Amino acid sequence: MEWIKHFEKATRAKAKGEYRLLIVDGHNSHYTIAFLQVAREHKIIIICYPAHGTHLYQGLDVVVFAVLKLHLSQERDKWFCTTGQPIDKNNFLRILSEAYVFALTPENVKTAFRKTGIVPFNPSVITADMLTTSKETSTEAHLPVTNKTASEPIQIIADMLCSLQLNIGDDGDVSSTPYHLEAVEILVPEPVVPASSPQPTRVT
């Protein structure tokens, strides 16, 4: 809830009263009633990524995290060569901050939006060959869209974004004047579930 308020405050001046686009992953905690109410009050349009597709659609996964991982490895090795100490919880944030500066650059962020087809809008960057069908699938979803999402996620997002290009008035008339949308992506990483500890072997 707090991060959408942060998003609103950070983009308010640039939006200049126009609609803003916020893309989130499909976890149902990201579109609570309170969250959507804040979005509506501040003219923020919400689009959710289809489930299990962030490795294709999410800019952090596609571009930024790979760059961050590379620089984190380099900074870790540099730290070890300089101090003789391995990375641990006491020095992790210091080492990470050095890698963060190199990875989270404006150029890398723009590349992430471009590679995922968000800005400039280009749904063709995600091809059918990039999508693989799971052996076990579920048609149950919590998103407020039809089950079409499970089989046609690209088309769902494309339809949503295309519809935003039309200015629909209160009287229902549609003009050709597009909204000026600022695509800003705030991503919440999925929690890492630690592996269960092995059970001790009982000796009788």
Order of alpha helices (4+ residues) and beta strands (2+ residues): alpha-beta-alpha-beta-alpha-alpha-alpha-alpha-alpha-alpha-beta-beta-beta
